[in-house]
């Protein structure tokens, strides 16, 4: 089942923060930062939740996702 954003414009606005590290098109320039392009929405959502719960560790990601809501 595909995941659809409830508010595409808000999604675009929120994703601008991601592009600083993960690249405008989801392809990171820093070899230590993973590409988001080609990843499924479910994978990205799970990763965000895992950082929020502390199940995945990265100082930058934890700071970026801590205020995100569903």
Buried (B, 14 or more C-beta within 10 A) or exposed (E): EEEEEEEEEEEEEEBEEBEEBBBEEBEBEEEEBEEBEEEEEEEBEEBBBBBBEEEBEEEEBEEBBEEEEE
